[in-house]
Amino acid sequence: MVPIIFYNGAEEWTAVRSLKEYQKEGDLFGEHILNLQYYLVDLNAVEEEYILSTNTVLDNIMYCDKFRMKEQLANALRKAFKRVSVLDKQEQEAFRGWVKHILMEVCEYKESVADEIINWAGNGVDDMSFQYNIVRMFEKEREEGREIIVQNLIKRGMTDEEIRSITECRQQTIDESRKKLGMNMC
């Protein structure tokens, strides 16, 4: 058994890499203390060509995990789904499960959104259509979130100018939120 951490964060990895380093005064016990160490794979440092040189479920997961911006993720998912299509059904389902897990986090746990994105990616839709749809879905989610924030700020009695400065939304968004709340426009 070999502990491995796949890291895809934007900042450099700074956490200690062994159990001994977590122990207060761990050096006092020398070699007698349990000292598990893990292997760190920083996905930002791994070249795309290297990851794509083989085609396993793990390769495709690592490839997609390198990307967190929506346009980049859309392209990575599309490419990975094409690659995974030649693997056996069990591997394809394992990959789809991983993608759904990641998309649930990205889409703020809205399962219908994650399922729709997976269907676009997995059904062979052409790249431009897929990218358009995934970006549209992310934008829709962002707008819904912004609308909730605007409504909460209205309920707190903030002025339209204050709301615009905080949310950077248009006046139309504030007006629509006021209507939904049944409040007069200021």
DRENPA-3360 file (N, C-alpha, C; in nm, 2 decimals, always signed):
BEGIN
1 = MVPIIFYN = +0.09/-0.12/+0.00/+0.00/+0.00/+0.00/+0.09/+0.12/+0.00 ~ +0.06/+0.21/-0.09/+0.14/+0.34/-0.11/+0.04/+0.45/-0.10 ~ +0.06/+0.54/+0.00/-0.03/+0.66/+0.00/+0.02/+0.76/-0.10 ~ -0.08/+0.81/-0.18/-0.05/+0.91/-0.29/-0.15/+1.02/-0.28 ~ -0.11/+1.14/-0.29/-0.20/+1.26/-0.29/-0.18/+1.32/-0.43 ~ -0.30/+1.33/-0.50/-0.30/+1.41/-0.62/-0.35/+1.55/-0.59 ~ -0.26/+1.64/-0.61/-0.29/+1.78/-0.58/-0.31/+1.87/-0.70 ~ -0.42/+1.95/-0.71/-0.45/+2.03/-0.82/-0.47/+2.18/-0.78;
9 = GAEEWTAV = -0.43/+2.22/-0.67/-0.45/+2.35/-0.62/-0.36/+2.45/-0.69 ~ -0.40/+2.58/-0.68/-0.33/+2.69/-0.75/-0.20/+2.72/-0.67 ~ -0.20/+2.71/-0.54/-0.09/+2.74/-0.46/+0.01/+2.62/-0.45 ~ +0.13/+2.65/-0.42/+0.23/+2.54/-0.40/+0.20/+2.46/-0.28 ~ +0.22/+2.33/-0.28/+0.19/+2.24/-0.17/+0.29/+2.27/-0.06 ~ +0.24/+2.30/+0.06/+0.33/+2.33/+0.17/+0.31/+2.24/+0.29 ~ +0.21/+2.15/+0.29/+0.19/+2.06/+0.41/+0.30/+1.96/+0.42 ~ +0.32/+1.92/+0.55/+0.42/+1.82/+0.57/+0.39/+1.69/+0.50;
17 = RSLKEYQK = +0.49/+1.61/+0.48/+0.47/+1.49/+0.40/+0.49/+1.36/+0.47 ~ +0.50/+1.37/+0.61/+0.51/+1.25/+0.68/+0.44/+1.26/+0.82 ~ +0.39/+1.15/+0.87/+0.32/+1.14/+0.99/+0.41/+1.19/+1.11 ~ +0.54/+1.16/+1.10/+0.64/+1.20/+1.20/+0.64/+1.35/+1.22 ~ +0.63/+1.42/+1.11/+0.63/+1.57/+1.12/+0.51/+1.63/+1.19 ~ +0.40/+1.55/+1.19/+0.28/+1.59/+1.26/+0.29/+1.57/+1.41 ~ +0.38/+1.48/+1.45/+0.39/+1.45/+1.60/+0.47/+1.55/+1.67 ~ +0.42/+1.60/+1.78/+0.49/+1.70/+1.86/+0.61/+1.62/+1.92;
25 = EGDLFGEH = +0.73/+1.68/+1.90/+0.86/+1.62/+1.95/+0.88/+1.48/+1.89 ~ +0.83/+1.46/+1.77/+0.85/+1.33/+1.70/+0.99/+1.28/+1.69 ~ +1.08/+1.37/+1.68/+1.22/+1.33/+1.66/+1.28/+1.27/+1.79 ~ +1.22/+1.29/+1.90/+1.27/+1.23/+2.03/+1.27/+1.08/+2.03 ~ +1.18/+1.02/+1.95/+1.16/+0.88/+1.95/+1.24/+0.81/+1.83 ~ +1.31/+0.89/+1.76/+1.40/+0.84/+1.65/+1.32/+0.75/+1.55 ~ +1.38/+0.63/+1.53/+1.32/+0.53/+1.44/+1.20/+0.45/+1.50 ~ +1.17/+0.48/+1.62/+1.07/+0.40/+1.69/+0.93/+0.45/+1.67;
33 = ILNLQYYL = +0.92/+0.56/+1.61/+0.79/+0.62/+1.59/+0.73/+0.59/+1.45 ~ +0.61/+0.56/+1.44/+0.54/+0.53/+1.31/+0.56/+0.65/+1.22 ~ +0.61/+0.63/+1.10/+0.63/+0.74/+1.01/+0.59/+0.72/+0.87 ~ +0.46/+0.72/+0.85/+0.41/+0.70/+0.71/+0.44/+0.83/+0.63 ~ +0.48/+0.81/+0.51/+0.50/+0.92/+0.42/+0.42/+0.90/+0.30 ~ +0.38/+1.00/+0.23/+0.30/+0.99/+0.11/+0.37/+1.05/+0.00 ~ +0.33/+1.00/-0.12/+0.39/+1.05/-0.25/+0.30/+1.16/-0.30 ~ +0.35/+1.27/-0.33/+0.28/+1.39/-0.38/+0.29/+1.39/-0.53;
41 = VDLNAVEE = +0.17/+1.39/-0.60/+0.17/+1.42/-0.74/+0.10/+1.55/-0.76 ~ +0.18/+1.65/-0.80/+0.13/+1.79/-0.82/+0.08/+1.79/-0.97 ~ -0.05/+1.79/-0.99/-0.10/+1.78/-1.13/-0.06/+1.90/-1.21 ~ -0.04/+2.01/-1.15/+0.00/+2.13/-1.22/+0.14/+2.12/-1.28 ~ +0.22/+2.03/-1.22/+0.36/+2.01/-1.27/+0.37/+1.90/-1.37 ~ +0.26/+1.82/-1.39/+0.27/+1.71/-1.48/+0.22/+1.75/-1.62 ~ +0.30/+1.73/-1.72/+0.27/+1.77/-1.85/+0.15/+1.70/-1.91 ~ +0.07/+1.77/-1.98/-0.05/+1.71/-2.04/-0.02/+1.60/-2.13;
49 = EYILSTNT = +0.09/+1.61/-2.21/+0.13/+1.50/-2.30/+0.16/+1.37/-2.23 ~ +0.22/+1.39/-2.11/+0.26/+1.27/-2.03/+0.13/+1.20/-1.98 ~ +0.03/+1.28/-1.93/-0.09/+1.22/-1.88/-0.16/+1.15/-1.99 ~ -0.17/+1.21/-2.11/-0.24/+1.15/-2.22/-0.17/+1.05/-2.30 ~ -0.04/+1.01/-2.26/+0.03/+0.91/-2.33/-0.02/+0.77/-2.31 ~ -0.10/+0.75/-2.20/-0.17/+0.62/-2.18/-0.32/+0.66/-2.16 ~ -0.41/+0.55/-2.17/-0.55/+0.58/-2.16/-0.61/+0.48/-2.06 ~ -0.61/+0.53/-1.93/-0.68/+0.46/-1.82/-0.78/+0.55/-1.76;
57 = VLDNIMYC = -0.86/+0.50/-1.67/-0.95/+0.58/-1.60/-0.87/+0.69/-1.52 ~ -0.77/+0.64/-1.45/-0.69/+0.73/-1.37/-0.62/+0.84/-1.45 ~ -0.57/+0.81/-1.57/-0.51/+0.91/-1.66/-0.61/+1.02/-1.69 ~ -0.73/+0.97/-1.73/-0.84/+1.07/-1.77/-0.89/+1.15/-1.65 ~ -0.89/+1.10/-1.53/-0.93/+1.17/-1.41/-0.82/+1.28/-1.39 ~ -0.69/+1.24/-1.39/-0.58/+1.33/-1.37/-0.59/+1.44/-1.47 ~ -0.61/+1.41/-1.59/-0.62/+1.51/-1.70/-0.73/+1.61/-1.67 ~ -0.85/+1.57/-1.64/-0.96/+1.66/-1.61/-0.93/+1.74/-1.48;
65 = DKFRMKEQ = -0.87/+1.68/-1.39/-0.85/+1.74/-1.26/-0.75/+1.86/-1.27 ~ -0.67/+1.87/-1.38/-0.58/+1.98/-1.40/-0.65/+2.11/-1.43 ~ -0.78/+2.10/-1.46/-0.85/+2.22/-1.51/-0.97/+2.25/-1.42 ~ -0.97/+2.38/-1.38/-1.08/+2.42/-1.29/-1.16/+2.54/-1.35 ~ -1.11/+2.60/-1.45/-1.18/+2.71/-1.52/-1.29/+2.64/-1.61 ~ -1.41/+2.70/-1.62/-1.51/+2.63/-1.68/-1.49/+2.59/-1.83 ~ -1.42/+2.69/-1.91/-1.40/+2.66/-2.05/-1.29/+2.55/-2.06 ~ -1.19/+2.55/-1.98/-1.09/+2.45/-1.98/-1.14/+2.31/-1.94;
73 = LANALRKA = -1.22/+2.32/-1.83/-1.28/+2.19/-1.78/-1.38/+2.13/-1.89 ~ -1.45/+2.22/-1.96/-1.54/+2.17/-2.07/-1.46/+2.09/-2.17 ~ -1.35/+2.15/-2.22/-1.26/+2.09/-2.32/-1.20/+1.96/-2.26 ~ -1.16/+1.96/-2.14/-1.09/+1.84/-2.08/-1.19/+1.73/-2.07 ~ -1.31/+1.76/-2.02/-1.42/+1.66/-2.01/-1.45/+1.60/-2.14 ~ -1.47/+1.68/-2.24/-1.50/+1.63/-2.38/-1.40/+1.54/-2.43 ~ -1.27/+1.58/-2.42/-1.16/+1.50/-2.46/-1.15/+1.37/-2.39 ~ -1.17/+1.38/-2.25/-1.16/+1.25/-2.17/-1.27/+1.16/-2.20;
81 = FKRVSVLD = -1.39/+1.21/-2.22/-1.50/+1.12/-2.26/-1.48/+1.05/-2.39 ~ -1.42/+1.11/-2.48/-1.38/+1.05/-2.61/-1.28/+0.94/-2.59 ~ -1.18/+0.96/-2.50/-1.08/+0.87/-2.48/-1.13/+0.75/-2.40 ~ -1.22/+0.77/-2.30/-1.28/+0.67/-2.22/-1.37/+0.58/-2.30 ~ -1.43/+0.63/-2.41/-1.52/+0.55/-2.48/-1.47/+0.42/-2.53 ~ -1.34/+0.40/-2.54/-1.28/+0.28/-2.59/-1.25/+0.18/-2.47 ~ -1.27/+0.23/-2.35/-1.24/+0.14/-2.23/-1.37/+0.05/-2.21 ~ -1.35/-0.05/-2.12/-1.47/-0.13/-2.10/-1.58/-0.06/-2.02;
89 = KQEQEAFR = -1.70/-0.11/-2.01/-1.81/-0.05/-1.95/-1.79/-0.02/-1.81 ~ -1.73/-0.10/-1.73/-1.70/-0.08/-1.59/-1.61/+0.04/-1.57 ~ -1.51/+0.05/-1.65/-1.42/+0.17/-1.65/-1.49/+0.30/-1.69 ~ -1.58/+0.29/-1.79/-1.65/+0.40/-1.83/-1.74/+0.45/-1.72 ~ -1.81/+0.36/-1.65/-1.89/+0.40/-1.54/-1.81/+0.45/-1.42 ~ -1.70/+0.40/-1.39/-1.61/+0.45/-1.29/-1.57/+0.60/-1.32 ~ -1.54/+0.62/-1.45/-1.51/+0.76/-1.49/-1.63/+0.85/-1.48 ~ -1.74/+0.81/-1.52/-1.86/+0.89/-1.51/-1.90/+0.92/-1.37;
97 = GWVKHILM = -1.88/+0.83/-1.28/-1.90/+0.85/-1.14/-1.81/+0.96/-1.08 ~ -1.68/+0.95/-1.12/-1.59/+1.05/-1.08/-1.62/+1.19/-1.13 ~ -1.66/+1.20/-1.26/-1.70/+1.32/-1.32/-1.82/+1.38/-1.25 ~ -1.91/+1.30/-1.22/-2.03/+1.35/-1.15/-1.99/+1.40/-1.01 ~ -1.91/+1.34/-0.94/-1.86/+1.38/-0.81/-1.80/+1.52/-0.82 ~ -1.71/+1.54/-0.92/-1.65/+1.67/-0.94/-1.75/+1.78/-0.98 ~ -1.83/+1.74/-1.07/-1.93/+1.84/-1.12/-2.03/+1.88/-1.01 ~ -2.06/+1.79/-0.92/-2.16/+1.82/-0.81/-2.09/+1.93/-0.73;
105 = EVCEYKES = -1.97/+1.92/-0.70/-1.90/+2.03/-0.63/-1.90/+2.16/-0.71 ~ -1.86/+2.15/-0.83/-1.85/+2.27/-0.92/-1.99/+2.34/-0.93 ~ -2.09/+2.25/-0.95/-2.23/+2.31/-0.97/-2.31/+2.32/-0.84 ~ -2.24/+2.33/-0.73/-2.30/+2.36/-0.60/-2.40/+2.25/-0.57 ~ -2.37/+2.13/-0.60/-2.45/+2.01/-0.56/-2.59/+2.01/-0.62 ~ -2.60/+2.06/-0.74/-2.72/+2.05/-0.82/-2.71/+1.93/-0.92 ~ -2.77/+1.82/-0.88/-2.75/+1.70/-0.95/-2.80/+1.71/-1.09 ~ -2.91/+1.77/-1.12/-2.96/+1.78/-1.25/-2.87/+1.85/-1.35;
113 = VADEIINW = -2.79/+1.95/-1.30/-2.70/+2.02/-1.38/-2.58/+1.93/-1.41 ~ -2.53/+1.86/-1.31/-2.42/+1.76/-1.33/-2.46/+1.66/-1.42 ~ -2.58/+1.60/-1.41/-2.62/+1.50/-1.50/-2.63/+1.55/-1.65 ~ -2.68/+1.67/-1.66/-2.70/+1.73/-1.80/-2.56/+1.74/-1.86 ~ -2.46/+1.79/-1.79/-2.33/+1.81/-1.84/-2.27/+1.68/-1.88 ~ -2.28/+1.58/-1.79/-2.23/+1.44/-1.82/-2.29/+1.39/-1.95 ~ -2.42/+1.41/-1.97/-2.49/+1.36/-2.09/-2.44/+1.43/-2.21 ~ -2.41/+1.56/-2.20/-2.36/+1.63/-2.32/-2.22/+1.58/-2.35;
121 = AGNGVDDM = -2.14/+1.56/-2.25/-2.00/+1.51/-2.27/-2.00/+1.37/-2.32 ~ -2.09/+1.28/-2.27/-2.08/+1.14/-2.30/-2.15/+1.09/-2.42 ~ -2.23/+1.18/-2.48/-2.32/+1.14/-2.59/-2.26/+1.18/-2.73 ~ -2.14/+1.22/-2.74/-2.08/+1.25/-2.87/-2.12/+1.38/-2.93 ~ -2.17/+1.47/-2.86/-2.21/+1.60/-2.91/-2.09/+1.67/-2.96 ~ -2.10/+1.74/-3.07/-1.98/+1.81/-3.12/-1.92/+1.91/-3.02 ~ -1.79/+1.94/-3.03/-1.72/+2.01/-2.93/-1.78/+2.15/-2.91 ~ -1.81/+2.23/-3.02/-1.86/+2.36/-3.00/-1.99/+2.36/-2.93;
129 = SFQYNIVR = -2.08/+2.27/-2.96/-2.21/+2.26/-2.89/-2.19/+2.23/-2.74 ~ -2.10/+2.13/-2.72/-2.08/+2.09/-2.58/-2.03/+2.21/-2.50 ~ -1.92/+2.27/-2.55/-1.86/+2.38/-2.48/-1.96/+2.50/-2.45 ~ -2.04/+2.53/-2.55/-2.15/+2.63/-2.54/-2.24/+2.59/-2.43 ~ -2.29/+2.47/-2.43/-2.39/+2.42/-2.33/-2.33/+2.42/-2.19 ~ -2.21/+2.38/-2.17/-2.15/+2.37/-2.04/-2.13/+2.51/-1.98 ~ -2.08/+2.60/-2.07/-2.06/+2.74/-2.02/-2.19/+2.80/-1.99 ~ -2.29/+2.78/-2.07/-2.43/+2.83/-2.05/-2.48/+2.78/-1.91;
137 = MFEKEREE = -2.46/+2.65/-1.88/-2.50/+2.59/-1.76/-2.43/+2.66/-1.64 ~ -2.30/+2.68/-1.65/-2.23/+2.74/-1.54/-2.28/+2.89/-1.52 ~ -2.30/+2.96/-1.63/-2.35/+3.10/-1.62/-2.49/+3.10/-1.56 ~ -2.57/+3.01/-1.59/-2.71/+3.00/-1.54/-2.70/+2.98/-1.39 ~ -2.61/+2.89/-1.34/-2.59/+2.87/-1.20/-2.54/+2.99/-1.13 ~ -2.45/+3.06/-1.19/-2.39/+3.18/-1.13/-2.50/+3.29/-1.12 ~ -2.58/+3.31/-1.22/-2.69/+3.41/-1.22/-2.79/+3.38/-1.11 ~ -2.83/+3.25/-1.10/-2.92/+3.21/-0.99/-2.87/+3.24/-0.85;
145 = GREIIVQN = -2.74/+3.22/-0.84/-2.67/+3.25/-0.71/-2.67/+3.40/-0.68 ~ -2.64/+3.47/-0.79/-2.64/+3.62/-0.77/-2.77/+3.67/-0.74 ~ -2.88/+3.62/-0.80/-3.01/+3.66/-0.77/-3.05/+3.64/-0.62 ~ -3.01/+3.53/-0.57/-3.04/+3.50/-0.43/-2.96/+3.60/-0.34 ~ -2.84/+3.63/-0.37/-2.76/+3.73/-0.30/-2.83/+3.87/-0.30 ~ -2.87/+3.91/-0.42/-2.94/+4.04/-0.44/-3.07/+4.04/-0.36 ~ -3.15/+3.93/-0.36/-3.27/+3.93/-0.28/-3.24/+3.94/-0.13 ~ -3.13/+3.88/-0.08/-3.10/+3.89/+0.06/-3.05/+4.03/+0.09;
153 = LIKRGMTD = -2.98/+4.09/+0.00/-2.94/+4.23/+0.03/-3.05/+4.33/+0.03 ~ -3.15/+4.30/-0.06/-3.27/+4.39/-0.06/-3.35/+4.37/+0.08 ~ -3.36/+4.25/+0.12/-3.43/+4.22/+0.25/-3.36/+4.29/+0.37 ~ -3.23/+4.31/+0.35/-3.15/+4.38/+0.46/-3.16/+4.53/+0.45 ~ -3.24/+4.58/+0.35/-3.26/+4.72/+0.34/-3.15/+4.80/+0.27 ~ -3.07/+4.73/+0.19/-2.96/+4.80/+0.12/-3.02/+4.88/+0.00 ~ -2.96/+4.99/-0.04/-3.00/+5.07/-0.15/-2.95/+5.00/-0.28 ~ -3.02/+5.03/-0.39/-2.98/+4.98/-0.52/-2.83/+5.00/-0.55;
161 = EEIRSITE = -2.78/+5.12/-0.52/-2.64/+5.16/-0.54/-2.55/+5.07/-0.46 ~ -2.58/+5.04/-0.33/-2.50/+4.95/-0.25/-2.50/+4.81/-0.31 ~ -2.61/+4.77/-0.35/-2.62/+4.63/-0.41/-2.54/+4.62/-0.53 ~ -2.55/+4.72/-0.62/-2.47/+4.72/-0.75/-2.32/+4.72/-0.72 ~ -2.28/+4.79/-0.62/-2.14/+4.80/-0.59/-2.09/+4.67/-0.53 ~ -2.17/+4.60/-0.45/-2.13/+4.47/-0.39/-2.13/+4.36/-0.50 ~ -2.24/+4.35/-0.57/-2.26/+4.23/-0.66/-2.22/+4.26/-0.81 ~ -2.20/+4.38/-0.84/-2.16/+4.42/-0.98/-2.27/+4.37/-1.08;
169 = CRQQTIDE = -2.40/+4.37/-1.03/-2.51/+4.33/-1.12/-2.57/+4.46/-1.18 ~ -2.66/+4.43/-1.28/-2.73/+4.54/-1.35/-2.85/+4.58/-1.27 ~ -2.90/+4.70/-1.29/-3.02/+4.75/-1.22/-3.14/+4.66/-1.25 ~ -3.14/+4.61/-1.38/-3.25/+4.52/-1.41/-3.26/+4.40/-1.32 ~ -3.15/+4.34/-1.28/-3.14/+4.23/-1.19/-3.20/+4.27/-1.05 ~ -3.17/+4.38/-1.01/-3.22/+4.43/-0.88/-3.37/+4.45/-0.89 ~ -3.42/+4.52/-1.00/-3.56/+4.54/-1.02/-3.64/+4.41/-1.03 ~ -3.58/+4.31/-1.10/-3.65/+4.18/-1.11/-3.66/+4.11/-0.97;
177 = SRKKLGMN = -3.55/+4.13/-0.89/-3.55/+4.07/-0.76/-3.65/+4.13/-0.67 ~ -3.66/+4.27/-0.68/-3.76/+4.34/-0.60/-3.91/+4.29/-0.64 ~ -3.93/+4.27/-0.76/-4.06/+4.22/-0.81/-4.09/+4.09/-0.75 ~ -3.99/+4.00/-0.76/-4.01/+3.86/-0.70/-4.04/+3.86/-0.55 ~ -3.98/+3.96/-0.49/-4.00/+3.97/-0.34/-4.13/+4.05/-0.31 ~ -4.19/+4.11/-0.42/-4.32/+4.18/-0.40/-4.29/+4.32/-0.33 ~ -4.17/+4.38/-0.36/-4.14/+4.50/-0.30/-4.14/+4.61/-0.41 ~ -4.17/+4.73/-0.36/-4.16/+4.85/-0.46/-4.02/+4.88/-0.49;
185 = MC = -4.00/+4.93/-0.61/-3.87/+4.97/-0.66/-3.83/+5.10/-0.60 ~ -3.70/+5.11/-0.56/-3.65/+5.24/-0.50/-3.59/+5.32/-0.61;
% end
